[in-house]
């Protein structure tokens, strides 16, 4: 009986962590044709100039940032390779 309040704190902590994780979920980005063209232009420009860029992309309901040089553009599967990571074109959120 003396540990009952402590157990409720632990359970509330787990519940709060679940709520925070669900609040951090983001949806896959949806773009207009103009936005897709702008992303494509930034990707091609970064690839040809071999600049180090930051790419923010969608993965499992979260936003991940990767920094590096684009190694390959795969136009058939619509993805890019940066630091040996394959990123689908439609998962890209932002390029800086």
N, C-alpha and C positions, 0 to 999 in steps of 0.2 A: 504494500500500500504506500509506503513512503517514497517509492520510485515512480509512482503513477504520473506526477507532474513532469518528471524528467522524460519519461517515454513519450508524452504528448508533445514535448518540445522537439524531440527527434523526428517524430512523424510529421510535424508541421514543417520542419526544415526540409524534409524530402519533398513534401508537397510544394513548398515555395520554390525549390530548385526546378521541379517539373514545370511550374508556371513560368519561371524565368526563361527556361529553354523554349517553351512554346511561344512566348512573346518575341523571342529572338528570331523565330522562323520568318523567312521572307519567301515570297513567291517568285517563280521564274519570270524574268523580265519579258515584257512584250513591247516590241518596237514598231514604229511606223517605217515605211520604206525609206524616208529621208534619214532617219536615225540609223538604219541598217547600212545605208550608203556611207554615212559619216564614220561608222565603226570600221567598215571595210577599208575606207581611205586611210584611217589611222593605222590599221594593221599593215597594210601594204607599205605605207610610208615608213613605219618602224622597221619592217622587214628589210626594205631596200637600203635604209640608212644604217642598219644594225645598231640602233640606239637601245639603251637600257630603258625599259619601260616598266610600269606597274600595271598589271591587269587584275581587275576585280571581277570575279566570276562566281556564278551560282553553283553550289554543290550541296546536296542534301539539306535543303532549306536554310542554308547559311551563305554568307558572303566570304569568299576567300581571296586574299591578295597574294599575288606571286610577282616577284621582281626578276627581270632578266632580259635576255635577247631572244627574239623569235627565231627558232632554228628552222622551222618548216611550216609552210602553209599547205594544207591538204584540201584542195578545192572539191575533190570528189566526196569526201566524207564531211566536209564543211567544219574542219577543226584546225587548230594551230598547235604547234609543239613549241613549248618554251620550258627550258631547263628539264627536258625529258618528261614533261607533263603534257598530256593531250587535253586540250580545252575545246569543247564544242563552241562553234561560233555563236550559237543562239543562247549560250549560257553566259556570255560576256556581259557584264554590267557596265563597266567603265574602263577606259584606258587613259593613263596619264604618263 
